[in-house]
Amino acid sequence: MLGSLKAILKTTTVDEVVRCHPMPGTADAKDESSVDDSAYSQSYTRHLERRLRALETEKQILQAERSRLEKETQTLRTELEKLRQSPLITATITEMLEDGRAIVKSSTGPNFVVHVASSIPKDKLQPGALVALNQRSFAITQELPPSRDPIIRAMEIEEAPNVSYQDIGGLLDQLREIRETVELPLLKPELFEQVGIEPPKGVLLTGKPGTGKTLCARAVAHETNATFIRVIGSELVQKFIGEGARLVREIFMLAKEKAPAIIFVDELDAVGSHRLDIATSGDREVQRTLMQLLSELDGFESRGQVAVLGATNRPDILDPALLRPGRFDRIIEFPLPDDASRREIFKIHIRGMNIDSAVDFNQLLSATQGRTGADIKTMCTEAGMFAIRDNRTCVTQEDFRKAISKVQERGLGDHAPSSIYC
């Protein structure tokens, strides 16, 4: 019996071994080998697919880089061709002939009868237009934009000043008249059409220096979306004959092109003073400039949506032809500020200052009787400077008293007081 048990155990052990570890050449061994080959094939296939996708992505990147380099090469070739071209000659068209040719006056001096390139529309070639000529055949190859004096370009204000109507103390009547004359025709022109009147084209601001004429003009430039062109009267006085008149003409041309526009002529008395019978050559040139200004203000051609603001502190010396209606329809006088206006001006200039609570503004108003808004601004600045001198961050009543005394001493006597510089 013991022998039979040993035989059973021996047989069982062999079968289990056979089942767990198939012998080579058997069917189980072949199945396991085929499974391993299939798994390896799938893994290798996935590896190839990932590699293919990576190569396709790299191909797209290289194609994009190639396109960029080709465009850059084409751009450089075009730029090189432009650099190799001969320069062109500028000229001005004086007359267009019936056969399509044009008579031009070149920048070198002589006149030429030249052909026009077919790519240029004939309706754009008018007498006075600026064109470019080929250096060999003198044919018109390009239409050029009208030339602008750099001085004229500098007069146009690109960024609006940071002064609004809230920064102006008093002058309620003056601001209302300016807004009626300048803003309403630009913002609501239909109102004037319904009433049946033409809006005023010119406003003259007069008053003592420092009363707020230029400040109001800056506020108008800030509040309106129109093109603002600022001109100083002395800039129109030129050395050579006809230069001042040309500047005036180009200023109004620029304003018409960029309408709606506002032209602000500050210190108008520099060019608009009385015309004299006996004058030097310089005076006669100023008079030519004035006559061009008079023609532009009220000439044969309509100005369109172009308003003119003038400012002067010497209206008594202006030429009568400049003051008549049709040129400056409204003359607005800027008086010295009264008590209420001075209080508003003080509030505007001290709203950012660190003021002692004991400051009595009634005393400040009584001490600044007859002073302008510019004087009050200077007084506030000087009061702050006195506080800084004493190494303090709060402005007191004594600082304002010293500042008012210092500003009031200006202009007394033949020489400036020594306290101005201390």
Helices and strands as residue ranges (DSSP letters): H 2-20, H 27-84, E 89-96, E 102-106, E 111-114, G 122-124, E 130-133, E 140-144, H 150-155, E 156-157, G 165-167, H 172-178, I 179-183, H 184-187, H 189-195, E 202-207, H 213-223, E 227-232, G 233-236, H 243-257, E 261-266, G 268-270, H 281-297, E 306-312, G 315-317, H 320-323, E 330-334, H 339-350, H 361-367, H 373-389, H 397-408, G 418-421
